[in-house]
Every structure is written in structure tokens, then in C-alpha cells.
Amino acid sequence: MFDQGRIMGKVKLTVRLQDASGEIFCKEFSKLPILIGRDATCHVQLPDSDEFQLIHAMIKEQDGLLVVADNSGEGFLYMGDSKPFLPI
């Protein structure tokens, strides 16, 4: 449940990744953090490619908000600025 972007109680989140050809991953999660990357310990496995870090990003709770946090060192490009995390 969310209240103006803040987490209240249990989290139920569906992660869906797509490439140019269509959907490649869809899974529901109820615990945070959710690790995204090439590493075998990641909840969301990305292709073994130099484009992705072992742990590329994570979805986590930060200051009561659900955020996607960059772990690649690249950041997220948002409104022309690089950001280390974005609220979702």
C-alpha cells in the first residue's frame, strides 16, 4: 500500500523488463531489496553482457519511499540530470 509515494505495510511489486523484441522477464516480489544484475544472487537476472554490472541496480526502501537505485556508476538520466536513484 502506498500513501503519496510512501511505503505503508507490505510491499507487492511486479518487475517487468522488456527488450526491443518484447517481454523478457516478469515476476512479483514481496520483499525488498530486489537486486538486478548479471550475478547469480540477483533476483532479476540480466544477460551476461558488458552492458550490465554484476549488481546493476536495486529496488529498495529509502526514507519511506520505494526507489530504484543505480549500482552501475552511470546513474539514471532524468530531466537532463544524472541521478543515483529515482522514486518509483
DSSP file (Angstrom, degrees, kcal/mol; ACC not computed):
  #  RESIDUE AA STRUCTURE BP1 BP2  ACC     N-H-->O    O-->H-N    N-H-->O    O-->H-N    TCO  KAPPA ALPHA  PHI   PSI    X-CA   Y-CA   Z-CA
    1    1 A M              0   0    0      0, 0.0     7,-2.3     0, 0.0     2,-0.4   0.000 360.0 360.0 360.0 140.7    0.0    0.0    0.0
    2    2 A F  E     -A    7   0A   0      5,-0.2     2,-0.4     9,-0.0     5,-0.2  -0.930 360.0-166.8-123.7 146.6    1.3    3.5   -0.8
    3    3 A D  E >  S-A    6   0A   0      3,-1.9     3,-1.9    -2,-0.4     0, 0.0  -0.913  83.2 -30.3-132.2 104.7    0.4    6.9    0.5
    4    4 A Q  T 3  S-     0   0    0     -2,-0.4     3,-0.1     1,-0.3    -1,-0.0   0.903 127.3 -46.4  50.6  46.0    1.8    9.7   -1.6
    5    5 A G  T 3  S+     0   0    0      1,-0.3    61,-0.8    83,-0.1    -1,-0.3   0.328 112.3 123.0  84.9  -8.6    4.7    7.5   -2.6
    6    6 A R  E <   -AB   3  65A   0     -3,-1.9    -3,-1.9    59,-0.2     2,-0.4  -0.644  64.7-116.5 -90.8 146.5    5.5    6.3    0.9
    7    7 A I  E     -A    2   0A   0     57,-2.5     2,-0.4    -2,-0.3    -5,-0.2  -0.642  31.3-179.0 -82.1 131.7    5.5    2.6    1.8
    8    8 A M        -     0   0    0     -7,-2.3     2,-0.2    -2,-0.4    -2,-0.0  -0.943  55.7 -34.1-132.3 111.1    2.9    1.5    4.3
    9    9 A G  S    S+     0   0    0     -2,-0.4     2,-0.1     2,-0.0    -2,-0.0  -0.504 111.9   9.1  81.6-148.7    2.9   -2.2    5.3
   10   10 A K        -     0   0    0     -2,-0.2     2,-0.4     1,-0.1    -2,-0.2  -0.328  67.8-132.6 -72.9 149.0    3.8   -5.0    3.0
   11   11 A V        -     0   0    0     19,-0.6     2,-0.4    -4,-0.1    -1,-0.1  -0.849  20.5-179.0-100.5 134.9    5.3   -4.4   -0.5
   12   12 A K        +     0   0    0     -2,-0.4     2,-0.4     2,-0.0    18,-0.2  -0.933  16.7 168.4-133.2 110.0    3.9   -6.2   -3.5
   13   13 A L  E     -G   29   0B   0     16,-2.8    16,-3.4    -2,-0.4     2,-0.6  -0.976  26.4-151.8-132.2 133.0    5.8   -5.2   -6.6
   14   14 A T  E     -G   28   0B   0     -2,-0.4     2,-0.5    14,-0.3    14,-0.2  -0.920  13.0-157.2-103.9 124.0    5.8   -6.6  -10.2
   15   15 A V  E     -G   27   0B   0     12,-2.9    12,-2.0    -2,-0.6     2,-0.4  -0.885  13.3-179.7-101.2 126.5    9.1   -6.2  -12.1
   16   16 A R  E     -G   26   0B   0     -2,-0.5     2,-0.4    10,-0.2    10,-0.2  -0.985   4.2-172.9-130.2 121.1    8.7   -6.3  -15.8
   17   17 A L  E     -G   25   0B   0      8,-1.9     7,-2.3    -2,-0.4     8,-1.4  -0.905   6.0-175.0-112.5 141.9   11.7   -5.9  -18.2
   18   18 A Q  E     -G   23   0B   0     -2,-0.4     5,-0.2     5,-0.2     2,-0.2  -0.970  10.5-163.9-133.9 150.1   11.5   -5.7  -21.9
   19   19 A D  E >   -G   22   0B   0      3,-2.4     3,-1.4    -2,-0.3     5,-0.0  -0.561  52.2 -78.7-114.5-171.4   13.8   -5.5  -24.8
   20   20 A A  T 3  S+     0   0    0      1,-0.3     3,-0.1    -2,-0.2    -2,-0.0   0.762 129.9  52.5 -62.0 -24.9   13.2   -4.4  -28.4
   21   21 A S  T 3  S-     0   0    0      1,-0.3     2,-0.3     0, 0.0    -1,-0.3   0.575 120.0 -91.8 -90.3  -8.5   11.6   -7.8  -29.2
   22   22 A G  E <  S-G   19   0B   0     -3,-1.4    -3,-2.4     0, 0.0    -1,-0.3  -0.873  73.3  -4.2 132.5-165.8    9.1   -7.8  -26.3
   23   23 A E  E     +G   18   0B   0     -2,-0.3    -5,-0.2    -5,-0.2     3,-0.1  -0.385  45.8 168.1 -68.1 134.1    8.8   -9.0  -22.7
   24   24 A I  E     +     0   0B   0     -7,-2.3     2,-0.3     1,-0.3    -6,-0.2   0.529  65.7  21.2-119.1 -14.2   11.8  -11.0  -21.3
   25   25 A F  E     +G   17   0B   0     -8,-1.4    -8,-1.9    19,-0.0    -1,-0.3  -0.962  51.7 166.6-158.0 135.5   11.0  -11.1  -17.6
   26   26 A C  E     +G   16   0B   0     -2,-0.3     2,-0.3   -10,-0.2   -10,-0.2  -0.889  16.6 150.7-151.9 121.6    8.0  -10.6  -15.3
   27   27 A K  E     -G   15   0B   0    -12,-2.0   -12,-2.9    -2,-0.3     2,-0.4  -0.995  35.5-130.1-152.3 145.1    7.9  -11.6  -11.6
   28   28 A E  E     -G   14   0B   0     -2,-0.3     2,-0.3   -14,-0.2   -14,-0.3  -0.806  24.5-168.3 -98.7 138.4    6.1  -10.4   -8.5
   29   29 A F  E     -G   13   0B   0    -16,-3.4   -16,-2.8    -2,-0.4     3,-0.1  -0.912  22.0-179.6-124.8 150.5    8.1   -9.7   -5.3
   30   30 A S        +     0   0    0     -2,-0.3   -19,-0.6   -18,-0.2     2,-0.4   0.339  68.2  64.0-127.9   2.4    7.0   -9.1   -1.7
   31   31 A K  S    S-     0   0    0    -18,-0.1    -1,-0.1   -21,-0.1   -18,-0.1  -0.971  78.6-105.1-129.4 145.9   10.4   -8.4    0.0
   32   32 A L  S    S+     0   0    0     -2,-0.4    28,-0.1    -3,-0.1     2,-0.1  -0.828  81.6  47.7-112.8 155.3   13.0   -5.7   -0.5
   33   33 A P        -     0   0    0      0, 0.0     2,-0.6     0, 0.0    27,-0.2   0.605  62.6-164.4 -80.0 162.2   15.6   -5.1   -1.7
   34   34 A I  E     -C   59   0A   0     25,-2.4    25,-2.2    -2,-0.1     2,-0.3  -0.964  12.3-147.8-110.8 115.2   15.3   -6.6   -5.2
   35   35 A L  E     -C   58   0A   0     -2,-0.6     9,-2.3    23,-0.2     8,-0.8  -0.671  11.2-166.2 -88.4 137.5   18.7   -7.0   -6.8
   36   36 A I  E     +Cd  57  44A   0     21,-2.8    21,-2.2    -2,-0.3    20,-1.7  -0.986  38.5  77.5-125.3 123.1   19.0   -6.6  -10.6
   37   37 A G  E    S- d   0  45A   0      7,-2.4     9,-2.4    -2,-0.5    17,-0.2  -0.992  84.7 -68.5 169.7-168.0   22.1   -7.7  -12.5
   38   38 A R  S    S+     0   0    0     15,-1.6    16,-0.2    -2,-0.3    17,-0.2   0.671  87.5 108.1 -85.9 -20.3   24.2  -10.5  -14.0
   39   39 A D  S >  S-     0   0    0     15,-2.6     3,-1.8    14,-0.2    -2,-0.2  -0.261  76.5-125.2 -64.9 145.3   25.3  -12.1  -10.7
   40   40 A A  T 3  S+     0   0    0      1,-0.3    -1,-0.1     5,-0.1     5,-0.1   0.717 109.4  61.0 -62.9 -21.1   23.7  -15.4   -9.8
   41   41 A T  T 3  S+     0   0    0      3,-0.0    -1,-0.3     2,-0.0    -6,-0.2   0.556  81.3 108.8 -83.0  -7.4   22.5  -14.0   -6.5
   42   42 A C    <   -     0   0    0     -3,-1.8    -6,-0.2     1,-0.1     3,-0.1  -0.443  65.7-144.0 -73.1 142.0   20.3  -11.3   -8.2
   43   43 A H  S    S+     0   0    0     -8,-0.8     2,-0.6     1,-0.2    -7,-0.2   0.827  97.0  44.0 -70.6 -33.9   16.6  -11.7   -8.1
   44   44 A V  E    S-d   36   0A   0     -9,-2.3    -7,-2.4   -19,-0.0     2,-0.4  -0.953  86.3-149.5-115.8 110.8   16.3  -10.3  -11.6
   45   45 A Q  E     -d   37   0A   0     -2,-0.6    -7,-0.2    -9,-0.2    -5,-0.1  -0.674   9.6-162.1 -85.8 127.5   18.9  -11.9  -13.9
   46   46 A L        -     0   0    0     -9,-2.4    -4,-0.1    -2,-0.4     3,-0.0  -0.712  35.5 -82.9-101.4 158.2   20.2   -9.7  -16.8
   47   47 A P        -     0   0    0      0, 0.0     2,-1.4     0, 0.0     5,-0.2  -0.210  47.7-101.1 -59.0 149.9   22.1  -11.1  -19.8
   48   48 A D  S    S+     0   0    0    -10,-0.1     2,-0.3     3,-0.1     5,-0.0  -0.600  75.4 132.3 -74.1  94.7   25.8  -11.8  -19.5
   49   49 A S  S >  S-     0   0    0     -2,-1.4     3,-1.6     3,-0.2   -11,-0.1  -0.982  71.1-118.4-147.2 150.5   27.0   -8.7  -21.3
   50   50 A D  T 3  S+     0   0    0     -2,-0.3    -2,-0.1     1,-0.3    -1,-0.0   0.638 108.9  73.3 -64.8 -12.4   29.5   -5.9  -20.7
   51   51 A E  T 3  S+     0   0    0      2,-0.0     2,-0.4    -4,-0.0    -1,-0.3   0.730  95.7  56.2 -72.1 -21.8   26.5   -3.5  -20.7
   52   52 A F  S <  S-     0   0    0     -3,-1.6    -3,-0.2    -5,-0.2     2,-0.1  -0.895  76.4-134.4-119.5 142.0   25.4   -4.7  -17.3
   53   53 A Q    >   -     0   0    0     -2,-0.4   -15,-1.6     1,-0.1     3,-0.5  -0.399  34.8-105.2 -80.6 165.1   27.2   -4.9  -13.9
   54   54 A L  T 3  S+     0   0    0      1,-0.3   -15,-2.6   -17,-0.2     2,-0.5   0.946 123.7  19.1 -56.3 -48.5   27.1   -7.9  -11.7
   55   55 A I  T 3  S+     0   0    0    -18,-0.2    -1,-0.3    16,-0.2   -18,-0.3  -0.910  81.8 170.4-119.5 100.8   24.7   -6.0   -9.5
   56   56 A H    <   -     0   0    0    -20,-1.7    15,-2.7    -3,-0.5    16,-0.7   0.851  59.3 -19.3 -83.7 -38.0   23.5   -3.3  -11.8
   57   57 A A  E     -CE  36  70A   0    -21,-2.2   -21,-2.8    13,-0.2     2,-0.3  -0.960  55.8-147.5-159.6 169.4   20.6   -1.8   -9.8
   58   58 A M  E     -CE  35  69A   0     11,-2.0    11,-3.6    -2,-0.3     2,-0.5  -0.996  13.3-136.7-147.5 150.4   18.3   -2.5   -6.9
   59   59 A I  E     +CE  34  68A   0    -25,-2.2   -25,-2.4    -2,-0.3     2,-0.3  -0.936  46.0 148.5-103.5 125.6   14.8   -1.7   -5.8
   60   60 A K  E     - E   0  67A   0      7,-2.4     7,-3.0    -2,-0.5     2,-0.5  -0.902  50.3 -94.8-149.5 171.9   14.7   -0.7   -2.2
   61   61 A E  E     + E   0  66A   0     -2,-0.3     2,-0.4     5,-0.2     5,-0.2  -0.839  39.8 176.2 -93.7 131.8   13.1    1.3    0.5
   62   62 A Q  E >   - E   0  65A   0      3,-2.9     3,-1.8    -2,-0.5    -2,-0.0  -0.944  68.9 -20.6-140.7 116.9   14.8    4.6    1.3
   63   63 A D  T 3  S-     0   0    0     -2,-0.4     3,-0.1     1,-0.3    -1,-0.0   0.859 127.9 -50.8  53.5  39.6   13.4    7.2    3.7
   64   64 A G  T 3  S+     0   0    0      1,-0.3   -57,-2.5   -58,-0.1     2,-0.3   0.478 118.8 108.6  81.2   1.9   10.0    5.6    3.4
   65   65 A L  E <  S-BE   6  62A   0     -3,-1.8    -3,-2.9   -59,-0.2     2,-0.6  -0.840  70.9-124.2-111.3 149.6   10.0    5.7   -0.4
   66   66 A L  E     + E   0  61A   0    -61,-0.8    22,-2.8    -2,-0.3     2,-0.3  -0.832  44.4 172.5 -87.7 122.7   10.3    2.9   -2.9
   67   67 A V  E     -FE  87  60A   0     -7,-3.0    -7,-2.4    -2,-0.6     2,-0.6  -0.914  37.4-133.3-132.1 155.8   13.2    3.7   -5.1
   68   68 A V  E     -FE  86  59A   0     18,-2.5    18,-2.1    -2,-0.3     2,-0.4  -0.967  32.0-158.6-104.7 124.0   15.3    2.2   -7.9
   69   69 A A  E     -FE  85  58A   0    -11,-3.6   -11,-2.0    -2,-0.6     2,-0.3  -0.880  11.5-128.4-111.3 133.5   19.0    2.7   -7.0
   70   70 A D  E     + E   0  57A   0     14,-3.0   -13,-0.2    -2,-0.4   -14,-0.1  -0.575  28.0 170.1 -78.0 136.7   21.8    2.7   -9.6
   71   71 A N        +     0   0    0    -15,-2.7   -14,-0.2    -2,-0.3   -16,-0.2   0.261  64.4  81.3-123.2   5.7   24.8    0.5   -8.8
   72   72 A S  S    S-     0   0    0    -16,-0.7   -15,-0.1   -19,-0.1   -16,-0.1   0.643  97.2-121.6 -88.0 -15.5   26.5    0.7  -12.2
   73   73 A G  S    S+     0   0    0    -17,-0.2   -17,-0.0    11,-0.1    -3,-0.0   0.327  94.8  93.1  88.5  -7.9   28.1    4.1  -11.6
   74   74 A E  S    S-     0   0    0      1,-0.1     2,-0.0    10,-0.1     9,-0.0   0.807  74.5-154.1 -85.5 -33.2   26.3    5.5  -14.6
   75   75 A G        -     0   0    0      9,-0.1     2,-0.5     7,-0.1    -1,-0.1  -0.164  27.7 -70.9  79.1 177.3   23.3    6.9  -12.8
   76   76 A F  E     -H   83   0C   0      7,-3.0     7,-2.6    -6,-0.1     2,-0.7  -0.922  39.0-130.6-108.6 132.7   19.8    7.4  -14.3
   77   77 A L  E     +H   82   0C   0     -2,-0.5     2,-0.4     5,-0.2     5,-0.2  -0.755  38.1 166.4 -84.3 116.1   19.3   10.2  -16.8
   78   78 A Y  E >   -H   81   0C   0      3,-3.2     3,-2.0    -2,-0.7    -2,-0.1  -0.975  67.0 -18.3-136.9 118.9   16.2   12.1  -15.6
   79   79 A M  T 3  S-     0   0    0     -2,-0.4     3,-0.1     1,-0.3    -1,-0.1   0.849 127.9 -52.9  55.2  37.0   15.2   15.5  -17.0
   80   80 A G  T 3  S+     0   0    0      1,-0.2     2,-0.3     0, 0.0    -1,-0.3   0.384 120.5 101.2  83.8  -3.9   18.8   16.0  -18.3
   81   81 A D  E <  S-H   78   0C   0     -3,-2.0    -3,-3.2    -5,-0.0     2,-0.5  -0.878  72.3-122.3-115.3 146.9   20.5   15.3  -15.0
   82   82 A S  E     -H   77   0C   0     -2,-0.3    -5,-0.2    -5,-0.2    -7,-0.1  -0.752  32.5-171.6 -85.5 129.3   22.2   12.1  -13.7
   83   83 A K  E     -H   76   0C   0     -7,-2.6    -7,-3.0    -2,-0.5     3,-0.1  -0.955  27.3-144.5-123.5 140.8   20.6   10.8  -10.5
   84   84 A P  S    S+     0   0    0      0, 0.0   -14,-3.0     0, 0.0     2,-0.3   0.718  87.8   8.0 -75.8 -19.8   21.9    7.9   -8.3
   85   85 A F  E     -F   69   0A   0    -16,-0.2   -16,-0.2    -9,-0.1    -9,-0.1  -0.987  63.2-154.0-154.9 158.2   18.3    6.8   -7.5
   86   86 A L  E     -F   68   0A   0    -18,-2.1   -18,-2.5    -2,-0.3     2,-0.1  -1.000  24.7-117.7-134.8 136.2   14.7    7.6   -8.6
   87   87 A P  E      F   67   0A   0      0, 0.0   -20,-0.3     0, 0.0   -82,-0.0  -0.452 360.0 360.0 -65.8 144.5   11.4    7.2   -6.7
   88   88 A I              0   0    0    -22,-2.8   -21,-0.2   -83,-0.2   -83,-0.1   0.359 360.0 360.0-124.8 360.0    9.0    4.7   -8.3
